[in-house]
Amino acid sequence: GPGNRIGTYFITKAKEEMSKWFIQTPNPDLAFLPESSPLFAEYWTSVQWAQKYASLNRAIMMQSVMDAIAAALPGLMITNQGMVVDCHHNYVTRENHYGTNVLITRKGAVSARAGQLGIIPGSMGVQSYIVRGKGNPTSFHSCSHGAGRKMSRTQARKTITCADHELATQGVECRKDSGVLDESPAAYKDIDAVMAAQSDLIEIVHTLKQVICVKG
């Protein structure tokens, strides 16, 4: 929620600025905030806050899961605690590429610098991957965040039935109701084809079998 509210607020402000300074863009959605402006400084502060908020949420959820597992399996030993794969997507960061300091927005993508660990999820019914980045400069050291959609959410709800969804998620503990049909495996691309297409960006470290999937 917070990220959406922040984005909506500053997109509106950017459009107001374009009108104020009589700047015409090919499309109103290309409105921008000059980096030297006070509004951009406010935007950058807000974005950093939102990304820290998201990071803290991930840490709390991970700890909650580990506590639940430890309670259910008292003899469990956690090894290599330093190997935490903390991977977010749809975010902006300051980086240097081709000798220039730039702002990189990764939408549906994650950072894949040389040696950096990341997560590429499949869907509710197929495998996911822990990967190691190869640091490919032509992708701005990035790889895909996941399989990627082949159906819009609206199309998926119209096309996929609950029976289809239940069959596609057989063996996975997850919601089987109509409320998650837009997230059903059929709405996404073939994860194997997606992984093959980015073999120059990452190498697969672990293949994860879906056991439980929490949506909503």
ZIPE-V91055 format. One line per field, one symbol per residue. burial: I if it has 24 or more other C-alpha atoms within 12 Angstrom, else O. A space follows every 10 residues. Layout:
BEGIN
burial->???
END
This chain:
BEGIN
burial->OOOOOOOOOI OOIIIOIOOO OOOOOOOOOO IIIOOOOOOO OOIIOOIOOI IOOOOOOOOO OOOOOOOOOO OOOOOOOOOO OOOOIOIIII IIIOOOOOOO OOOOOIOOII IIIOOIIIII IIIIIIIIII IIIIIIOOII IIIIIIIIIO OOOOOIOOOI IIOIIIOIIO OOOIIIOOOI IIIIIIIIII IIOIIOOIOI IIIIOOOOOO OOIOOO
END
